[in-house]
Amino acid sequence: MNQAIGLVRDAIVSTAAFTLLSGCGPSANTPVPVPIAARPDVIVTIDGKHHACVVALYSEAQGSTIPCGDVIPFVRDELRLASGSIYDIRADSDADEAVMAGVGASLTGAGYRFIGGQTAGPRGHR
């Protein structure tokens, strides 16, 4: 009899513990952030000397030199990168910080995501 009571008690305790622990962690309705890629889909290099931007897919050895104001239409229409794609901005030694910030703000405003903190040139070689 004592053994039967012990088994019932163990079953109740196990069920209670499982019920309490099942409430831990994120709920099914909590959005899970999508991890950012290890590499960008597109790289925009600010060419300060020529007052232009060089835009290239990550897989391209060379990019296209365009006016920095045309980066969004170029990325969207020519490269056909969907909103949500990952970008990186790099700068040469003559690049203007305001141009770099403006291009980044435009890309972010168009729904592209910045890979974060990776720049080339004097502001941080890789």
N, CA, C and O atoms as a DFTB+ gen file, in Angstrom:
504 C
 N C O
     1  1       0.817      -1.184       0.000
     2  2       0.000       0.000       0.000
     3  2       0.869       1.260       0.000
     4  3       0.606       2.191      -0.761
     5  1       1.885       1.295       0.834
     6  2       2.772       2.459       0.879
     7  2       3.469       2.672      -0.456
     8  3       3.736       3.802      -0.864
     9  1       3.757       1.563      -1.126
    10  2       4.401       1.660      -2.434
    11  2       3.441       2.282      -3.454
    12  3       3.875       3.082      -4.282
    13  1       2.175       1.942      -3.416
    14  2       1.179       2.501      -4.331
    15  2       1.000       3.992      -4.091
    16  3       0.884       4.771      -5.037
    17  1       0.976       4.388      -2.815
    18  2       0.851       5.815      -2.490
    19  2       2.085       6.567      -2.982
    20  3       1.970       7.681      -3.493
    21  1       3.263       5.963      -2.831
    22  2       4.501       6.582      -3.305
    23  2       4.492       6.769      -4.810
    24  3       4.947       7.805      -5.296
    25  1       3.987       5.796      -5.566
    26  2       3.919       5.907      -7.021
    27  2       2.947       7.002      -7.463
    28  3       3.230       7.755      -8.395
    29  1       1.793       7.083      -6.781
    30  2       0.816       8.123      -7.094
    31  2       1.405       9.495      -6.799
    32  3       1.262      10.428      -7.589
    33  1       2.076       9.609      -5.639
    34  2       2.700      10.880      -5.262
    35  2       3.761      11.277      -6.292
    36  3       3.825      12.439      -6.692
    37  1       4.596      10.322      -6.725
    38  2       5.634      10.607      -7.721
    39  2       5.024      11.055      -9.047
    40  3       5.547      11.949      -9.713
    41  1       3.918      10.426      -9.419
    42  2       3.250      10.802     -10.667
    43  2       2.703      12.220     -10.584
    44  3       2.808      12.985     -11.544
    45  1       2.119      12.575      -9.444
    46  2       1.573      13.923      -9.264
    47  2       2.688      14.959      -9.277
    48  3       2.558      16.002      -9.918
    49  1       3.773      14.682      -8.582
    50  2       4.910      15.615      -8.536
    51  2       5.514      15.775      -9.932
    52  3       5.831      16.893     -10.338
    53  1       5.678      14.686     -10.667
    54  2       6.244      14.758     -12.015
    55  2       5.346      15.571     -12.938
    56  3       5.832      16.390     -13.719
    57  1       4.038      15.349     -12.853
    58  2       3.088      16.086     -13.682
    59  2       3.117      17.570     -13.342
    60  3       3.098      18.411     -14.241
    61  1       3.162      17.897     -12.061
    62  2       3.212      19.301     -11.641
    63  2       4.500      19.963     -12.122
    64  3       4.473      21.097     -12.601
    65  1       5.616      19.269     -11.996
    66  2       6.897      19.825     -12.436
    67  2       6.891      20.051     -13.948
    68  3       7.344      21.091     -14.427
    69  1       6.384      19.085     -14.685
    70  2       6.312      19.227     -16.138
    71  2       5.427      20.406     -16.530
    72  3       5.775      21.177     -17.424
    73  1       4.295      20.544     -15.866
    74  2       3.361      21.632     -16.149
    75  2       4.012      22.980     -15.863
    76  3       3.865      23.915     -16.651
    77  1       4.720      23.093     -14.759
    78  2       5.381      24.354     -14.412
    79  2       6.510      24.674     -15.389
    80  3       6.659      25.821     -15.811
    81  1       7.295      23.678     -15.745
    82  2       8.427      23.914     -16.642
    83  2       7.989      24.164     -18.075
    84  3       8.711      24.823     -18.824
    85  1       6.842      23.665     -18.476
    86  2       6.383      23.885     -19.847
    87  2       6.057      25.354     -20.093
    88  3       5.986      25.781     -21.246
    89  1       5.858      26.128     -19.045
    90  2       5.598      27.565     -19.180
    91  2       6.867      28.375     -19.333
    92  3       6.799      29.576     -19.594
    93  1       8.021      27.754     -19.178
    94  2       9.296      28.467     -19.306
    95  2       9.668      28.631     -20.773
    96  3       9.267      27.826     -21.614
    97  1      10.423      29.656     -21.074
    98  2      10.893      29.873     -22.436
    99  2       9.939      30.761     -23.200
   100  3       8.914      31.190     -22.669
   101  1      10.282      31.043     -24.476
   102  2       9.443      31.922     -25.277
   103  2       8.135      31.240     -25.657
   104  3       8.076      30.024     -25.839
   105  1       7.104      32.041     -25.769
   106  2       5.814      31.486     -26.175
   107  2       5.819      31.230     -27.678
   108  3       6.707      31.691     -28.396
   109  1       4.844      30.510     -28.129
   110  2       4.748      30.208     -29.556
   111  2       4.479      31.470     -30.371
   112  3       4.757      31.500     -31.570
   113  1       3.943      32.508     -29.736
   114  2       3.625      33.749     -30.450
   115  2       4.764      34.758     -30.442
   116  3       4.661      35.798     -31.093
   117  1       5.851      34.478     -29.719
   118  2       6.983      35.395     -29.647
   119  2       7.781      35.301     -30.938
   120  3       8.229      34.213     -31.302
   121  1       7.972      36.428     -31.648
   122  2       8.748      36.355     -32.878
   123  2      10.214      36.072     -32.565
   124  3      10.794      36.660     -31.652
   125  1      10.787      35.181     -33.321
   126  2      12.192      34.826     -33.155
   127  2      12.979      35.665     -34.150
   128  3      12.699      35.616     -35.347
   129  1      13.973      36.446     -33.674
   130  2      14.731      37.266     -34.611
   131  2      15.515      36.390     -35.583
   132  3      16.110      35.383     -35.199
   133  1      15.503      36.792     -36.836
   134  2      16.235      36.055     -37.849
   135  2      17.712      36.401     -37.704
   136  3      18.066      37.580     -37.692
   137  1      18.574      35.405     -37.594
   138  2      19.998      35.710     -37.452
   139  2      20.531      36.353     -38.725
   140  3      20.146      35.979     -39.834
   141  1      21.412      37.315     -38.551
   142  2      21.977      38.001     -39.700
   143  2      23.053      37.103     -40.318
   144  3      23.725      36.347     -39.616
   145  1      23.197      37.196     -41.598
   146  2      24.131      36.349     -42.332
   147  2      25.571      36.670     -41.950
   148  3      25.870      37.760     -41.462
   149  1      26.438      35.725     -42.175
   150  2      27.851      35.917     -41.901
   151  2      28.508      36.789     -42.965
   152  3      29.601      37.315     -42.757
   153  1      27.846      36.936     -44.090
   154  2      28.392      37.764     -45.168
   155  2      27.257      38.583     -45.774
   156  3      26.102      38.156     -45.768
   157  1      27.589      39.756     -46.293
   158  2      26.543      40.596     -46.891
   159  2      26.166      40.097     -48.289
   160  3      26.944      39.408     -48.947
   161  1      24.974      40.455     -48.720
   162  2      24.561      40.154     -50.094
   163  2      25.173      41.163     -51.058
   164  3      25.532      40.823     -52.185
   165  1      25.287      42.408     -50.600
   166  2      25.829      43.479     -51.438
   167  2      26.795      44.321     -50.598
   168  3      26.599      44.515     -49.398
   169  1      27.830      44.806     -51.258
   170  2      28.821      45.661     -50.601
   171  2      28.849      46.992     -51.342
   172  3      29.011      47.031     -52.562
   173  1      28.691      48.078     -50.596
   174  2      28.770      49.423     -51.160
   175  2      30.052      50.056     -50.631
   176  3      30.237      50.193     -49.422
   177  1      30.925      50.437     -51.541
   178  2      32.173      51.097     -51.163
   179  2      32.085      52.558     -51.561
   180  3      31.832      52.882     -52.722
   181  1      32.296      53.435     -50.594
   182  2      32.274      54.877     -50.860
   183  2      33.635      55.257     -51.425
   184  3      34.659      55.105     -50.759
   185  1      33.639      55.748     -52.650
   186  2      34.861      56.174     -53.334
   187  2      34.932      57.690     -53.229
   188  3      34.401      58.407     -54.077
   189  1      35.585      58.167     -52.194
   190  2      35.664      59.607     -51.937
   191  2      36.424      60.373     -52.996
   192  3      36.092      61.520     -53.296
   193  1      37.423      59.761     -53.555
   194  2      38.234      60.434     -54.563
   195  2      37.408      60.765     -55.812
   196  3      37.578      61.828     -56.407
   197  1      36.520      59.857     -56.201
   198  2      35.707      60.052     -57.399
   199  2      34.273      60.484     -57.077
   200  3      33.446      60.610     -57.980
   201  1      33.980      60.708     -55.800
   202  2      32.644      61.122     -55.363
   203  2      31.568      60.193     -55.938
   204  3      30.593      60.641     -56.541
   205  1      31.772      58.899     -55.735
   206  2      30.856      57.894     -56.279
   207  2      30.794      56.708     -55.324
   208  3      31.518      56.650     -54.330
   209  1      29.923      55.775     -55.645
   210  2      29.814      54.533     -54.881
   211  2      30.073      53.359     -55.816
   212  3      29.631      53.358     -56.965
   213  1      30.780      52.377     -55.322
   214  2      31.001      51.151     -56.066
   215  2      30.132      50.087     -55.400
   216  3      30.305      49.777     -54.222
   217  1      29.203      49.535     -56.165
   218  2      28.239      48.577     -55.637
   219  2      28.510      47.219     -56.273
   220  3      28.579      47.093     -57.496
   221  1      28.661      46.203     -55.423
   222  2      28.962      44.859     -55.929
   223  2      28.274      43.810     -55.085
   224  3      28.155      43.947     -53.868
   225  1      27.824      42.762     -55.749
   226  2      27.362      41.595     -55.010
   227  2      28.563      40.983     -54.311
   228  3      29.696      41.143     -54.766
   229  1      28.327      40.294     -53.227
   230  2      29.421      39.694     -52.462
   231  2      30.271      38.784     -53.351
   232  3      31.488      38.708     -53.185
   233  1      29.635      38.109     -54.277
   234  2      30.328      37.135     -55.122
   235  2      31.072      37.773     -56.301
   236  3      31.803      37.079     -57.007
   237  1      30.900      39.073     -56.525
   238  2      31.553      39.741     -57.651
   239  2      32.929      40.260     -57.270
   240  3      33.122      40.789     -56.176
   241  1      33.875      40.106     -58.175
   242  2      35.221      40.632     -57.947
   243  2      35.242      42.146     -58.109
   244  3      35.962      42.837     -57.389
   245  1      34.452      42.669     -59.058
   246  2      34.375      44.102     -59.298
   247  2      32.921      44.521     -59.258
   248  3      32.019      43.742     -59.567
   249  1      32.716      45.766     -58.870
   250  2      31.361      46.278     -58.823
   251  2      31.131      47.326     -59.884
   252  3      31.977      47.552     -60.748
   253  1      29.994      47.954     -59.811
   254  2      29.623      49.025     -60.732
   255  2      29.760      50.354     -60.023
   256  3      29.287      50.516     -58.898
   257  1      30.404      51.305     -60.674
   258  2      30.557      52.645     -60.122
   259  2      29.350      53.474     -60.536
   260  3      29.065      53.650     -61.721
   261  1      28.645      53.980     -59.518
   262  2      27.427      54.765     -59.761
   263  2      27.413      55.958     -58.812
   264  3      28.155      55.969     -57.829
   265  1      26.575      56.970     -59.092
   266  2      26.411      58.052     -58.116
   267  2      25.806      57.476     -56.829
   268  3      24.941      56.603     -56.886
   269  1      26.252      57.956     -55.693
   270  2      25.773      57.430     -54.411
   271  2      24.267      57.608     -54.234
   272  3      23.638      56.831     -53.515
   273  1      23.688      58.602     -54.867
   274  2      22.252      58.807     -54.790
   275  2      21.451      57.743     -55.531
   276  3      20.241      57.626     -55.333
   277  1      22.116      56.967     -56.383
   278  2      21.448      55.932     -57.173
   279  2      21.614      54.530     -56.594
   280  3      21.261      53.549     -57.250
   281  1      22.139      54.421     -55.389
   282  2      22.400      53.098     -54.813
   283  2      21.115      52.293     -54.650
   284  3      21.074      51.122     -55.028
   285  1      20.070      52.894     -54.099
   286  2      18.826      52.159     -53.847
   287  2      18.222      51.616     -55.146
   288  3      17.961      50.415     -55.230
   289  1      17.988      52.465     -56.171
   290  2      17.426      51.904     -57.404
   291  2      18.334      50.851     -58.035
   292  3      17.846      49.880     -58.613
   293  1      19.642      51.036     -57.929
   294  2      20.570      50.070     -58.513
   295  2      20.470      48.722     -57.798
   296  3      20.370      47.676     -58.440
   297  1      20.496      48.755     -56.475
   298  2      20.418      47.507     -55.697
   299  2      19.073      46.820     -55.934
   300  3      19.012      45.600     -56.087
   301  1      18.019      47.592     -55.963
   302  2      16.669      47.031     -56.118
   303  2      16.398      46.568     -57.554
   304  3      15.920      45.455     -57.770
   305  1      16.706      47.432     -58.539
   306  2      16.298      47.160     -59.920
   307  2      17.350      46.414     -60.745
   308  3      17.006      45.534     -61.535
   309  1      18.604      46.753     -60.571
   310  2      19.660      46.106     -61.364
   311  2      20.140      44.798     -60.717
   312  3      20.249      43.768     -61.383
   313  1      20.422      44.857     -59.423
   314  2      20.893      43.652     -58.736
   315  2      19.735      42.765     -58.287
   316  3      19.924      41.588     -57.981
   317  1      18.537      43.341     -58.251
   318  2      17.313      42.630     -57.874
   319  2      17.393      41.991     -56.487
   320  3      16.993      40.846     -56.281
   321  1      17.921      42.769     -55.553
   322  2      17.965      42.299     -54.167
   323  2      16.701      42.743     -53.450
   324  3      16.342      43.920     -53.455
   325  1      16.049      41.798     -52.846
   326  2      14.799      42.076     -52.139
   327  2      15.069      42.817     -50.836
   328  3      16.152      42.725     -50.257
   329  1      14.069      43.542     -50.398
   330  2      14.125      44.191     -49.090
   331  2      14.397      43.108     -48.052
   332  3      13.838      42.014     -48.127
   333  1      15.242      43.411     -47.100
   334  2      15.631      42.421     -46.097
   335  2      16.999      41.819     -46.385
   336  3      17.572      41.149     -45.526
   337  1      17.531      42.051     -47.586
   338  2      18.869      41.565     -47.917
   339  2      19.895      42.302     -47.059
   340  3      19.618      43.378     -46.530
   341  1      21.058      41.724     -46.930
   342  2      22.111      42.248     -46.055
   343  2      23.096      43.089     -46.871
   344  3      23.509      42.697     -47.962
   345  1      23.464      44.250     -46.322
   346  2      24.459      45.090     -46.980
   347  2      25.595      45.419     -46.026
   348  3      25.451      45.347     -44.805
   349  1      26.721      45.780     -46.612
   350  2      27.865      46.293     -45.861
   351  2      28.329      47.545     -46.576
   352  3      28.235      47.647     -47.799
   353  1      28.827      48.490     -45.811
   354  2      29.374      49.726     -46.382
   355  2      30.841      49.785     -46.027
   356  3      31.236      49.569     -44.881
   357  1      31.632      50.079     -47.029
   358  2      33.074      50.252     -46.845
   359  2      33.444      51.629     -47.361
   360  3      32.672      52.261     -48.082
   361  1      34.608      52.081     -46.995
   362  2      35.011      53.431     -47.387
   363  2      36.505      53.469     -47.675
   364  3      37.297      52.793     -47.019
   365  1      36.875      54.276     -48.671
   366  2      38.297      54.497     -48.902
   367  2      38.755      55.660     -48.025
   368  3      37.958      56.237     -47.285
   369  1      40.001      55.992     -48.108
   370  2      40.559      57.018     -47.217
   371  2      40.005      58.414     -47.480
   372  3      40.082      59.280     -46.609
   373  1      39.448      58.645     -48.663
   374  2      38.915      59.966     -49.005
   375  2      37.405      60.067     -48.794
   376  3      36.803      61.094     -49.110
   377  1      36.804      59.034     -48.276
   378  2      35.339      59.006     -48.149
   379  2      34.850      60.009     -47.115
   380  3      35.478      60.228     -46.079
   381  1      33.719      60.604     -47.428
   382  2      33.073      61.567     -46.548
   383  2      32.128      60.803     -45.610
   384  3      31.301      60.010     -46.060
   385  1      32.261      61.050     -44.321
   386  2      31.411      60.378     -43.322
   387  2      29.933      60.649     -43.558
   388  3      29.101      59.765     -43.350
   389  1      29.595      61.862     -43.991
   390  2      28.191      62.208     -44.222
   391  2      27.610      61.403     -45.389
   392  3      26.458      60.973     -45.339
   393  1      28.409      61.203     -46.432
   394  2      27.951      60.398     -47.573
   395  2      27.750      58.957     -47.123
   396  3      26.753      58.323     -47.468
   397  1      28.691      58.454     -46.359
   398  2      28.607      57.081     -45.861
   399  2      27.350      56.902     -45.001
   400  3      26.624      55.919     -45.150
   401  1      27.105      57.846     -44.115
   402  2      25.919      57.782     -43.254
   403  2      24.640      57.891     -44.070
   404  3      23.660      57.203     -43.783
   405  1      24.639      58.752     -45.087
   406  2      23.461      58.926     -45.928
   407  2      23.122      57.679     -46.734
   408  3      21.955      57.308     -46.856
   409  1      24.144      57.036     -47.281
   410  2      23.922      55.812     -48.053
   411  2      23.393      54.719     -47.120
   412  3      22.463      53.992     -47.469
   413  1      23.991      54.613     -45.942
   414  2      23.529      53.616     -44.972
   415  2      22.089      53.857     -44.545
   416  3      21.298      52.919     -44.445
   417  1      21.755      55.111     -44.296
   418  2      20.386      55.445     -43.885
   419  2      19.394      55.146     -45.009
   420  3      18.288      54.668     -44.756
   421  1      19.789      55.428     -46.244
   422  2      18.915      55.146     -47.387
   423  2      18.672      53.646     -47.539
   424  3      17.541      53.213     -47.761
   425  1      19.729      52.864     -47.420
   426  2      19.584      51.409     -47.541
   427  2      18.717      50.843     -46.416
   428  3      17.851      50.000     -46.649
   429  1      18.960      51.312     -45.210
   430  2      18.161      50.850     -44.075
   431  2      16.708      51.274     -44.238
   432  3      15.795      50.496     -43.960
   433  1      16.494      52.501     -44.686
   434  2      15.147      53.000     -44.907
   435  2      14.392      52.223     -45.983
   436  3      13.164      52.141     -45.954
   437  1      15.137      51.652     -46.933
   438  2      14.521      50.858     -48.000
   439  2      14.313      49.402     -47.572
   440  3      13.833      48.581     -48.354
   441  1      14.677      49.093     -46.325
   442  2      14.425      47.746     -45.811
   443  2      15.601      46.805     -45.859
   444  3      15.462      45.630     -45.522
   445  1      16.753      47.289     -46.268
   446  2      17.949      46.441     -46.284
   447  2      18.566      46.448     -44.889
   448  3      18.411      47.411     -44.137
   449  1      19.266      45.368     -44.551
   450  2      19.819      45.229     -43.197
   451  2      21.339      45.344     -43.232
   452  3      22.002      44.717     -44.059
   453  1      21.875      46.146     -42.331
   454  2      23.319      46.367     -42.228
   455  2      23.953      45.212     -41.470
   456  3      23.502      44.849     -40.384
   457  1      25.002      44.638     -42.047
   458  2      25.666      43.510     -41.401
   459  2      26.342      43.967     -40.115
   460  3      26.509      43.183     -39.181
   461  1      26.726      45.224     -40.072
   462  2      27.209      45.819     -38.834
   463  2      28.690      45.766     -38.598
   464  3      29.285      44.696     -38.465
   465  1      29.273      46.937     -38.548
   466  2      30.631      47.100     -38.061
   467  2      31.754      46.642     -38.951
   468  3      32.892      46.586     -38.486
   469  1      31.512      46.316     -40.181
   470  2      32.595      45.860     -41.027
   471  2      32.870      46.921     -42.086
   472  3      32.075      47.126     -43.002
   473  1      33.998      47.582     -41.944
   474  2      34.371      48.589     -42.931
   475  2      35.797      48.343     -43.362
   476  3      36.573      47.723     -42.635
   477  1      36.141      48.814     -44.517
   478  2      37.505      48.704     -45.035
   479  2      38.086      50.103     -45.141
   480  3      37.372      51.091     -44.967
   481  1      39.346      50.187     -45.418
   482  2      39.972      51.493     -45.525
   483  2      40.512      51.921     -44.174
   484  3      40.723      51.083     -43.297
   485  1      40.736      53.206     -43.994
   486  2      41.381      53.671     -42.761
   487  2      40.526      53.460     -41.526
   488  3      41.039      53.509     -40.409
   489  1      39.248      53.228     -41.700
   490  2      38.366      53.068     -40.538
   491  2      38.303      51.635     -40.070
   492  3      37.479      51.313     -39.214
   493  1      39.133      50.768     -40.592
   494  2      39.164      49.405     -40.094
   495  2      39.348      48.359     -41.177
   496  3      38.371      47.855     -41.732
   497  1      40.599      48.031     -41.481
   498  2      40.874      46.969     -42.437
   499  2      40.406      45.655     -41.878
   500  3      40.364      45.462     -40.663
   501  1      40.055      44.754     -42.763
   502  2      39.715      43.398     -42.326
   503  2      40.924      42.546     -42.410
   504  3      40.867      41.359     -42.088
